[in-house]
Amino acid sequence: MKILVIGTGAREHAIIHSLHRETASGAAAHELHAAPGNPGIAGLATWHTVDPLDGTAVAALAEEVGAELVVVGPEAPLVAGVADSVRAAGVPVFGPSGEAARLEGSKSFAKEVMAAAGVPTAMAHVCTDATEVAAALDAFGPPYVVKDDGLAAGKGVVVTDDREAALAHGEACLSHENGRVVVEEYLDGPEVSLFCVCDGVTVVPLVPAQDFKRVGNDDEGPNTGGMGAYTPLGWAPAGLVDEVVSRVAQPTIDEMARRGTPFSGVLYVGLALTSRGTRVVEFNARFGDPETQSVLARLMTPLSEVMLAAARGRLAELEPLRWRPEASVTVVVASEGYPELARSGDPITGIEDAESLPGVHVLHAGTGLSTADELVSAGGRVLSVVALGTDLADARRRAYEGVAKIGLKGSHHRTDIALRAERGEVTVP
């Protein structure tokens, strides 16, 4: 199949890596294309230049390469309606319409849909000025949870006991054009990410994962786009996936269909397993990064079949998904200064050495090429080191052995990805 993947990050590299891996199981090789892509993706797919936010240009590229499936990876193009332009050109596309992607593009809209669908989530106030933010903070009390209503690349949320910091974040969000802020009650308990593939009617869940949003060990420091992830979750309650599908994903998909804006693609359900039961923290309208890196490493069913079935509205015909029994751990290598002010342009070495280790592969995110064609850092989260192992301890060991092979001046990474789960220290209240 000819497949065009839109995006530049490790999530898109993970998708292309999975599509490329299908050939190893005896399937016919796909003709893979990527735009704008990155240097790591370029080794597996033909690299094209396109503005990922320009739906007309993306649709034209899809027609030019004869794409039989287009996969829109990041949230910004989805919210901008790029998938609509591709569908209008008659090309199957994996990703929701711009209207449906509002589940991620507007947290207040997502709360409205959840309320209509009876989905359990945190109580929230939507605020349009600083006075409303202050009143909401006082109504809920600490810890304070303040979220930018719009897209913020995973860094629009502040959770703090400091009321002044919470209010300052709210005011910063309000300063944006059409700025609105969602202030929520704090949810206790461990968080879980569950990707649900949808075709507007049917929901097919993948395996749950857990990611690590804060920059430092022990969840210290500011939020980032994600510093690592792992799966499976041996501590998760039995029946969690079925519960989330029946109480969260399916009602949400049904409500979106009822509104005339069916959701097709990935509904990312961010959950907190609280003392009062499972609650939705947030929805995203695409695969999450870095959880995708670990989840897709375990998927044995051809990813192309899953995405094409969703794009064609035929998920109900799909056979049950098959999964590798191994554990998967992803560790993100970030550039100096991330997430505040990330350095770029530093040479990267050791990727081949890392990938020579059994069960390890490296996915590019913030990488580029220098004028001398040298691989250099070009963003905050630079690489994802992904490892499969017989259990979490084995996968962790392999992942960190891989990280140790990487050379990048001033880089940093968390050393505790999946550590508490390995030790059996994650508990559900």
Phi, psi and omega per residue, in radians:
M1 nan 2.534 3.035
K2 -1.591 2.064 -3.036
I3 -2.203 2.271 3.087
L4 -1.918 2.163 3.136
V5 -1.919 2.209 -3.121
I6 -1.745 2.209 3.109
G7 2.484 3.028 -3.037
T8 -2.260 -0.050 -2.917
G9 -1.764 -3.005 3.120
A10 -1.176 -0.509 3.066
R11 -1.063 -0.828 3.135
E12 -1.176 -0.640 3.075
H13 -1.108 -0.684 3.113
A14 -1.102 -0.727 3.106
I15 -1.082 -0.829 -3.128
I16 -1.177 -0.654 3.082
H17 -1.044 -0.746 3.124
S18 -1.160 -0.726 3.122
L19 -1.130 -0.693 3.125
H20 -1.178 -0.620 -3.095
R21 -1.188 -0.414 -3.125
E22 -1.007 -0.540 -3.135
T23 -1.083 -0.554 -3.099
A24 -1.133 -0.408 -3.124
S25 -1.560 0.190 3.074
G26 1.741 -0.072 3.126
A27 -1.297 2.751 3.084
A28 -1.135 2.511 -3.102
A29 -1.168 2.414 3.026
H30 -1.409 2.701 2.959
E31 -1.706 1.837 -2.996
L32 -1.735 2.388 3.092
H33 -2.262 2.580 3.141
A34 -2.448 2.491 3.097
A35 -2.639 2.281 -0.148
P36 -1.272 -0.268 3.088
G37 1.267 -2.982 3.051
N38 -2.678 2.985 -3.070
P39 -1.017 -0.544 3.098
G40 -1.235 -0.741 3.101
I41 -1.093 -0.598 -3.077
A42 -1.046 -0.384 3.098
G43 -1.326 -0.233 -3.078
L44 -2.089 -0.283 -3.031
A45 -2.491 2.733 3.030
T46 -1.266 2.289 -3.003
W47 -1.656 2.268 3.125
H48 -2.192 2.682 3.058
T49 -1.740 2.183 3.088
V50 -2.764 2.629 2.997
D51 -1.392 1.953 -3.047
P52 -1.140 -0.240 3.122
L53 -1.613 -0.082 -3.111
D54 -1.699 1.679 -3.071
G55 -1.047 -0.661 3.132
T56 -1.105 -0.746 -3.140
A57 -1.182 -0.696 3.129
V58 -1.142 -0.761 3.118
A59 -1.088 -0.702 3.122
A60 -1.129 -0.690 3.108
L61 -1.148 -0.714 3.124
A62 -1.030 -0.747 3.127
E63 -1.213 -0.653 -3.121
E64 -1.095 -0.723 -3.102
V65 -1.559 -0.043 -3.136
G66 1.226 0.624 -3.075
A67 -1.074 2.356 3.044
E68 -1.718 -0.158 3.061
L69 -2.743 2.332 3.032
V70 -2.001 2.310 3.109
V71 -1.995 2.034 3.110
V72 -1.686 1.945 -3.011
G73 -1.393 -0.999 -2.985
P74 -1.421 2.858 -3.088
E75 -1.276 -0.660 -3.044
A76 -1.061 -0.820 3.077
P77 -1.090 -0.607 3.125
L78 -1.133 -0.834 3.131
V79 -1.118 -0.536 3.124
A80 -1.334 -0.100 3.072
G81 1.518 0.373 -3.134
V82 -1.073 -0.680 3.140
A83 -1.080 -0.578 3.117
D84 -1.093 -0.751 -3.129
S85 -1.119 -0.699 -3.139
V86 -1.178 -0.767 3.105
R87 -1.069 -0.697 -3.127
A88 -1.107 -0.442 3.098
A89 -1.459 -0.008 3.089
G90 1.474 0.288 -3.128
V91 -1.821 2.254 3.079
P92 -1.013 2.374 -3.089
V93 -2.355 2.408 3.079
F94 -1.725 1.845 -3.103
G95 2.644 2.514 -3.073
P96 -1.286 2.835 3.017
S97 -1.148 2.893 3.094
G98 -1.041 -0.683 3.115
E99 -1.127 -0.800 -3.123
A100 -1.198 -0.554 3.139
A101 -1.214 -0.115 3.043
R102 -1.072 -0.322 3.043
L103 -0.994 -0.487 3.024
E104 -1.783 -0.631 -3.040
G105 -1.176 -0.363 3.121
S106 -2.479 1.964 -3.130
K107 -1.157 -0.557 3.115
S108 -1.193 -0.644 3.071
F109 -1.124 -0.743 3.131
A110 -1.053 -0.714 3.110
K111 -1.097 -0.687 3.128
E112 -1.090 -0.776 3.131
V113 -1.148 -0.754 3.134
M114 -1.062 -0.717 3.125
A115 -1.097 -0.757 -3.134
A116 -1.155 -0.573 -3.088
A117 -1.588 -0.049 -3.129
G118 1.231 0.553 -3.109
V119 -1.504 2.279 3.136
P120 -1.234 2.169 -3.127
T121 -2.633 3.076 3.140
A122 -1.222 2.516 2.979
M123 -1.123 2.538 -3.041
A124 -2.612 2.683 2.956
H125 -2.067 2.323 3.042
V126 -1.666 2.153 -3.000
C127 -2.057 2.468 3.141
T128 -2.057 -0.044 3.037
D129 -2.611 2.930 -3.022
A130 -1.136 -0.569 3.125
T131 -1.102 -0.740 3.113
E132 -1.143 -0.677 3.110
V133 -1.068 -0.821 -3.120
A134 -1.071 -0.732 3.136
A135 -1.139 -0.692 3.131
A136 -1.163 -0.704 3.099
L137 -1.041 -0.754 -3.127
D138 -1.225 -0.542 3.137
A139 -1.176 -0.695 -3.096
F140 -1.546 -0.618 -3.073
G141 1.343 3.019 -3.129
P142 -1.326 2.777 -0.170
P143 -1.123 2.474 -3.090
Y144 -1.563 2.375 3.115
V145 -2.104 2.000 -3.085
V146 -2.195 2.190 -3.052
K147 -2.189 2.345 2.950
D148 -1.130 2.328 -3.092
D149 -1.136 -0.537 -3.052
G150 -1.734 -2.926 -3.125
L151 -1.208 2.412 3.136
A152 -2.535 0.379 3.068
A153 0.947 0.638 3.082
G154 1.403 0.021 -3.076
K155 -2.063 0.345 -3.101
G156 -1.638 0.113 -3.055
V157 -1.981 2.330 3.020
V158 -2.120 2.253 3.025
V159 -2.102 2.032 -3.009
T160 -2.694 2.714 3.008
D161 -1.565 -0.103 -3.086
D162 -1.569 1.862 -3.088
R163 -1.068 -0.674 -3.117
E164 -1.143 -0.697 3.111
A165 -1.145 -0.691 3.115
A166 -1.107 -0.769 3.140
L167 -1.157 -0.682 3.122
A168 -1.106 -0.698 3.106
H169 -1.138 -0.729 3.105
G170 -1.049 -0.760 3.137
E171 -1.150 -0.633 3.097
A172 -1.129 -0.703 3.108
C173 -1.149 -0.673 -3.137
L174 -1.164 -0.403 -3.112
S175 -1.272 -0.267 3.102
H176 -1.241 2.797 3.083
E177 -1.042 2.305 -3.086
N178 0.969 0.568 -3.041
G179 -1.101 2.303 3.020
R180 -2.422 2.704 -3.074
V181 -2.259 2.437 3.029
V182 -1.910 2.089 3.074
V183 -1.847 2.215 -3.019
E184 -2.139 2.823 2.932
E185 -1.219 2.616 3.109
Y186 -1.349 2.366 3.105
L187 -1.850 2.180 3.098
D188 -1.461 3.031 3.060
G189 1.603 2.835 -3.121
P190 -1.192 2.647 3.119
E191 -1.729 2.618 -3.129
V192 -2.355 2.466 3.019
S193 -1.901 2.252 3.079
L194 -2.259 2.072 3.071
F195 -1.529 2.238 3.077
C196 -2.060 2.036 3.089
V197 -1.398 2.302 -3.024
C198 -2.317 2.655 3.059
D199 -2.160 0.350 -3.107
G200 1.729 -0.370 -3.116
V201 -2.295 -0.909 -3.033
T202 -1.692 2.557 3.111
V203 -2.099 2.231 3.069
V204 -2.134 1.935 -3.109
P205 -1.392 2.581 2.955
L206 -1.628 -2.956 3.134
V207 -1.474 2.533 3.130
P208 -1.227 2.694 3.109
A209 -2.433 2.961 3.012
Q210 -2.247 2.365 3.092
D211 -2.012 3.018 -3.044
F212 -2.210 1.843 -2.952
K213 -1.489 -0.531 -3.058
R214 -1.471 2.723 -2.957
V215 -1.270 -0.508 -2.999
G216 -1.956 2.870 3.073
N217 -0.948 2.659 3.141
D218 1.039 0.496 3.100
D219 0.986 0.765 3.059
E220 -1.697 2.710 3.039
G221 1.522 -3.113 -3.057
P222 -1.267 2.817 3.052
N223 -1.170 2.594 3.077
T224 -2.225 -3.026 3.009
G225 -1.306 -0.130 -3.137
G226 2.212 2.210 -3.041
M227 -1.870 0.012 3.119
G228 2.864 2.957 -3.109
A229 -2.822 2.880 3.057
Y230 -2.684 2.808 3.025
T231 -2.771 2.560 0.109
P232 -1.451 3.014 3.107
L233 -1.851 1.593 -3.088
G234 -1.115 -0.347 -3.089
W235 -1.579 -0.183 -3.070
A236 -1.187 2.527 -3.128
P237 -1.077 2.520 3.046
A238 -1.070 2.436 3.114
G239 1.470 0.070 -3.102
L240 -1.045 -0.809 -3.085
V241 -1.087 -0.795 3.120
D242 -1.064 -0.689 3.126
E243 -1.098 -0.765 -3.098
V244 -1.180 -0.679 3.094
V245 -1.104 -0.822 -3.025
S246 -1.334 -0.576 -3.063
R247 -1.731 -0.324 -3.031
V248 -2.144 -1.137 -2.974
A249 -1.165 -0.903 -3.087
Q250 -1.115 -0.782 3.076
P251 -1.049 -0.619 3.119
T252 -1.188 -0.771 3.117
I253 -1.113 -0.698 3.106
D254 -1.113 -0.725 -3.139
E255 -1.164 -0.698 3.106
M256 -1.111 -0.692 3.098
A257 -1.133 -0.711 3.136
R258 -1.060 -0.576 -3.135
R259 -1.388 -0.090 -3.118
G260 1.444 0.265 3.111
T261 -2.238 1.190 -3.077
P262 -1.002 2.499 -3.097
F263 -1.757 2.109 3.110
S264 -2.220 2.271 -3.097
G265 2.340 -2.427 3.112
V266 -1.934 2.126 2.924
L267 -1.663 1.924 3.118
Y268 -1.527 2.039 -3.134
V269 -1.818 1.935 3.049
G270 -1.590 2.169 -2.982
L271 -2.138 2.657 2.895
A272 -2.099 2.259 3.108
L273 -1.619 1.593 -2.948
T274 -1.653 3.038 3.098
S275 -1.177 -0.274 3.122
R276 -1.857 0.236 3.118
G277 1.923 -3.121 -3.107
T278 -1.289 2.301 3.136
R279 -2.298 2.520 3.080
V280 -1.417 2.208 3.038
V281 -1.474 -0.786 -3.119
E282 -2.874 2.799 2.944
F283 -1.908 2.514 2.877
N284 -2.158 2.785 -3.030
A285 -1.861 0.439 -3.080
R286 -2.842 3.011 3.033
F287 -1.050 2.472 3.107
G288 -1.580 2.618 3.134
D289 -2.059 2.075 0.414
P290 -1.842 0.125 -3.101
E291 -1.057 -0.631 -3.133
T292 -0.963 -0.686 -3.095
Q293 -1.031 -0.733 -3.137
S294 -1.366 -0.727 -3.088
V295 -1.118 -0.845 -3.089
L296 -1.202 -0.428 3.091
A297 -1.101 -0.433 -3.114
R298 -1.700 -0.188 -3.077
L299 -1.298 2.146 3.101
M300 -1.684 -0.582 3.045
T301 -1.037 2.353 3.131
P302 -0.981 2.144 -3.129
L303 -1.051 -0.595 -3.133
S304 -1.059 -0.669 3.131
E305 -1.144 -0.697 -3.111
V306 -1.157 -0.837 -3.079
M307 -1.194 -0.677 -3.141
L308 -1.184 -0.670 3.096
A309 -1.092 -0.688 3.091
A310 -1.147 -0.760 -3.108
A311 -1.128 -0.543 -3.095
R312 -1.674 0.029 3.138
G313 1.264 0.576 -3.044
R314 -2.209 0.528 3.140
L315 -1.104 -0.522 -3.123
A316 -1.083 -0.387 -3.129
E317 -1.536 -0.123 -3.056
L318 -1.287 2.424 3.054
E319 -1.225 2.732 3.109
P320 -0.928 2.436 -3.111
L321 -1.160 2.547 3.118
R322 -1.934 2.454 -3.039
W323 -2.268 2.529 3.006
R324 -1.186 2.534 3.134
P325 -1.328 -0.270 -3.062
E326 -1.204 2.821 2.975
A327 -1.533 2.709 3.132
S328 -2.320 2.284 3.115
V329 -2.195 2.333 3.095
T330 -2.061 2.273 3.079
V331 -2.095 2.221 -3.133
V332 -1.593 2.281 3.028
V333 -1.723 2.067 -3.066
A334 -1.905 2.702 -3.114
S335 -1.393 2.824 3.123
E336 -0.973 2.313 3.090
G337 1.623 -0.245 -3.138
Y338 -1.200 2.409 0.169
P339 -1.667 -0.030 -3.072
E340 -1.262 -1.078 -3.087
L341 -2.494 1.653 -3.014
A342 -1.390 2.363 3.035
R343 -1.291 2.605 3.035
S344 -2.303 2.842 3.043
G345 1.584 0.078 3.132
D346 -1.503 2.404 -3.141
P347 -1.089 2.539 3.116
I348 -2.022 2.279 3.110
T349 -2.271 2.888 2.954
G350 1.580 0.030 -3.100
I351 -1.117 -0.762 3.122
E352 -1.090 -0.682 3.120
D353 -1.108 -0.724 3.124
A354 -1.119 -0.749 -3.085
E355 -1.304 -0.176 3.061
S356 -1.369 -0.221 3.119
L357 -1.340 2.451 -3.131
P358 -1.013 2.293 3.046
G359 1.390 0.073 -3.052
V360 -1.926 2.360 2.901
H361 -2.407 2.734 -3.039
V362 -2.073 2.277 -3.131
L363 -1.971 2.391 -3.106
H364 -1.526 2.529 3.024
A365 -2.272 -1.356 3.130
G366 -1.669 1.202 3.092
T367 -2.151 2.747 3.082
G368 -2.664 -3.104 3.113
L369 -2.036 2.383 3.084
S370 -1.339 3.055 3.107
T371 -1.080 -0.383 3.111
A372 -1.664 0.269 -3.135
D373 1.083 0.516 3.071
E374 -1.625 2.419 3.122
L375 -1.251 2.196 -3.101
V376 -2.347 2.851 3.067
S377 -1.258 2.522 -3.105
A378 -2.553 0.573 -3.116
G379 3.063 -3.069 -3.086
G380 -1.359 -1.060 3.063
R381 -1.566 1.966 -2.934
V382 -1.595 -0.851 -3.064
L383 -2.415 2.662 2.927
S384 -2.016 2.120 3.063
V385 -1.705 2.059 -3.022
V386 -2.000 2.338 3.136
A387 -2.362 2.424 2.969
L388 -1.773 2.438 3.104
G389 -2.575 2.939 -3.084
T390 -1.107 -0.518 3.057
D391 -2.626 -3.113 -3.088
L392 -1.070 -0.700 -3.128
A393 -1.067 -0.758 3.135
D394 -1.171 -0.747 -3.140
A395 -1.146 -0.702 3.094
R396 -1.071 -0.829 -3.118
R397 -1.008 -0.802 -3.121
R398 -1.152 -0.723 -3.131
A399 -1.074 -0.786 -3.109
Y400 -1.289 -0.472 2.983
E401 -1.106 -0.683 3.094
G402 -1.144 -0.774 3.113
V403 -1.020 -0.691 -3.107
A404 -1.109 -0.383 3.135
K405 -1.416 -0.297 -3.047
I406 -1.424 2.332 3.050
G407 -1.951 2.102 3.088
L408 -2.713 1.994 -3.052
K409 -0.956 2.232 3.049
G410 1.299 0.063 -3.083
S411 -1.177 2.801 3.102
H412 -2.542 2.766 3.122
H413 -2.713 2.767 3.046
R414 -1.374 2.504 3.142
T415 -1.800 0.088 -3.052
D416 -2.065 0.389 3.117
I417 -1.110 2.158 3.113
A418 1.169 0.154 -3.066
L419 -1.175 -0.814 -3.138
R420 -1.128 -0.631 3.098
A421 -1.154 -0.713 3.111
E422 -1.052 -0.649 -3.098
R423 -1.470 -0.076 -3.117
G424 1.311 0.469 -3.049
E425 -1.713 -0.031 3.119
V426 -1.497 2.155 -3.114
T427 -2.195 2.596 3.099
V428 -1.781 2.151 -3.083
P429 -1.157 nan nan
